[in-house]
């Protein structure tokens, strides 16, 4: 069975995490993804441990199911070649700032007449039309701008970044879904379109789902910020020998938990008798749960909470995830042979489709590994390809990238 996007050609001119990870998802779904890189390659090729130069760990986790094409877009012949390749594509995606895209001649207006069916996705930091439209944006910048770093000050004492690149990766899902949505529109109605996929506005929307709170109403009828989530007591609880996440959620969960903890006196306490009351008294609720959980071992709690169907989970380390029984049972971790990097571990595409499964067909490419074949299949003659190589505009795999 083929992936849902088989036959769709994607030109991926993105770098670092947000765009490349989104393009990998498109590749997992069956698309032919051509990764366009500068002669020195995507910066992420050098991020993390590596066996060979340009093939570092983080690059390997975000660039499978792609072919690599080198083009120097500072040279006119490189720009001409890319326009020729885009004319054969269904999707063109980049994360250049708007002013850079216009300067290079790869804004939507410059491409739409030659390829009116093109789905064009600009994955950028901020929406156009605002004062920050041309500001550079990376994960830390967006975590600060969208409120995440400030929210963490309420639990950590001072602003902090979440210890994962949450803005980049959340926005990547937005890039993926927006492209697929535009392809569906093209299928139903004909014609391509431009997509503007901004990290900042996406992450403000993400944060404000629960934290807009009282400001949902105009004028506001309560403070902003969902206080149960912001309470410092919302954390894994210490047991006698470790930590455990315990989350009684329904009224029945709370009654059963109080019984298991020997605190039947709290069952009819009005502070905990309903979801609304528990939110209003979240600080006290967290304190009481912490006191109860602290009296028994992690294993004891896991056994009894599981039997009572009360939501709970052990606190996994990164290393724990490699041996997790759920992930093992569902074949989540894949050990595969990379042509140059040996055995590598990667995550299986997490979503399962019954009729159009995602697949891992290609390992992350070496820089310029597919330059010659991509140029040839997009209408470049042998002499044109040779000229591009000779001028350093493109390069085949194995050529010096220094």
Buried (B, 14 or more C-beta within 10 A) or exposed (E): EEBBBEEBBBBBBBBBBBBBBBBBBBBBBBBBBBBBBBBBBBEBBBBEEBEEEBBBBBBBBBBBBBBBBBBBBEBEBBBBBBBBBBBBBBBBBBBBBBEBBBEBBBBBEBBBEEBEEBBBBBBBBBBEEEEBBBBEBBBEBBBBBBBBBBBBEBBEEEBBBEEEBBBBBBBBBBBBEBBBEBBEBBEEEEEBBBBBBBBBBBBBEBBBEEBBBBBEEEEEEEEEBBBBBBBEBBEBBEBEEBEBBBEBEEBEBBBBBBBBBEBEEBBEBEBBBEEEBBBBBBBBBBEBBBEBBEEBEBBBBBEBBEEBEBEBEBEEEEEEEEEBEEBEEEEBBEEEEBEBBEEBEBEBBEEEEEEBBBBBEBBBBBBBBBBBEBBEBBEBEEEBBEBBBEEEBBBBBEBEBE
